[in-house]
Amino acid sequence: MARREVRITRERAPYIRVGTPIVTVMLGSMIPSMLPMIAQSPVIPPFGLLVLLAWRLLRPELWPAWIGAPLGFFDDLISGQPLGSSVFLWTATLLAIEAASTRLLWRDYWQDWLIAAISVIFCLAGGWLFARLAGGGGTILLIVPQMVFSILLFPECARLCSHFDRWRLPA
């Protein structure tokens, strides 16, 4: 009779533990460009940003604050935003969350949602401003539905990241 392997103490490979969050953010950045949808105004949430915020709020020790620069650069390349806009906005957002985390001793679900909502509004309004400076048109009212959809979708992204985290770090 073959001996069964004990799975309780088995760990994932280091590239899975480190790479899963990065790959999920990159896949999240690619989702809006892969959807077969054409819209007159931006309505599709920035999934890459939502996944980045979900990972940062779920596991604060996972990444340093500068991780927003390379992931934002990838998002700029995929999304077509002016190059450097997501680099700046995502890094500034992660630095602000880091500063807020030192002030807050405990956070709950509603505070994480509020932090994510403020971050989404900041990043989308900043992205609109960068696009406007680069010659894009439209008023800021065009991105209000995208802001609302993004804020309402954040809990699902956080839940998805927690599932990936349980897969990434088995008990």
N, C-alpha and C positions, 0 to 999 in steps of 0.2 A: 504494500500500500504506500502510495506517495505521501510525503509529508507536506502539509499545507504551509504556505508562507504566512507569517504573521504580518498583518498590514497596519497595525496600530503605530508602530514606530517607523514606518517607511516614510521617507521624505521625497519630495519632488526634486528634480534636477535643478541646479542653480539657474540655468537659463530660463526655465519655466517660471521659477519664483520671481526673477527680475524682469523677464521679458513680457509676461502676461499683461501687466498694466500698460506698458508702453505700446504693445501691439493693439490692445483694445482701444486706446486713445487714437492711434493711427487709423484703425478701422472705423472708428466713430467719425473721424474727419473725412473719410472717403464715402460714407453713407449718403450724404446729400447729393454728391455728384453722380452716384450710381443709381439713384432713384429715377424711374422713368416718368418724370413729372416736369412740366414746363409751367412756370408761374410768372405773372406780370409783376408781382412784388414778392419780396422775400417772406415766405411763410414756413419753410422747413427749418426746424431748430438746428443750431450748430451742435451736432451730436458729439463731436470731438471735444468741444469745450465742456459739455455736460458730463462726459465720462471723466475728463480731467478733474473737474470739480468733485465728482463723486469719489474718485480715488483719493483725492487730497483730503476730503472731509472724513472719509472712512478710515484711511491709514495715514495720519499726518507724518509718521516717521519714514514713510516709504520713499519719498523723493526730497531732494533739496529744492529750494525755491527757483533755482536757475533752470530746472527742467522745462519750464514754460517756454524758454527760448528755442530749443531744437524742435519741440513738439509744435510750437506756434509757427516755426518756419515750414514744417511739413504741411501744416494746415493752410498756410498762405499759398504754398505751391499747388495744393489740391483744389482749394476753393476759388482761387482767382482773385482774392483780395489783394490790395497793394502790398507788395513784399515788405515785410517788417511790421505790419499792423498787428497781426496776431502775436508776433514775437514780443512786441512791447506790451500789448494788452494782457496777454496771458501771464507774462512774467510779473507785471505790476499787480495783477489780481492775486497771484500766488504769494507775493510779498505782503500784500494787504491782509490776506488770510493768515499768514504767518504772524504778522503783528497783532491781529485780533486774537489769535490763539494764545498768545502770551498773556493777554488780559483776561480771557475767559477761563475760569478754572474747570468748569464742566459745561458741556454742550449737550443739548438734546436734539431730537428730530426736528422740532420747529425752528430752533436756532440754526441748524444746518441748512434748512430750506430757505430761511431768510438770508443767510450768508450767500447761498447759491443764487438766490433771486437778485440780490444787489450786484453780485459778480456778473451775472448774465446781462443785466441792464447796462452795467458799465462797459462790458466787452462789445455788446451789440451797438450801443450808442457810439463808442469809440471807433468801431469798424465802419459805421455809417459816416462818421466825421473823416476818417482816413479816405474812404471812397469819395466823399464829397470834395476833399482837397485834391484828389487825383483826377477830378473832372466828372465824377458820377453825378447823376441827377436825383431829384426826389426830395421830399420832405422827410423829416424824422418820423412823421406819423405812419409812413409806410412800413416801418419795422415794428410797430406796436403789436400787431398780431403775432409776429415771430417771437417777440419778448414774452407774450402771454403763453404761447404754446411751449416755449422753452422752460418757463418757470413751472408750468403744470406737468411737464414731462420729467423734471428732475428726480422726483421720488422713484420713478420706474428705472431711471438710469442708475440711481444709487442701489436699488434692489438688484439690478443686473450685475453691478460691480461686486456686490457682496456675494452673489453666487459664484462669480469668477474667483473671488478671494477664497471662498471655501474650497473650490477645486484646486486653487494654486497652493494652498497650505492645508493639506489634509491633517486630520487630528492625529 
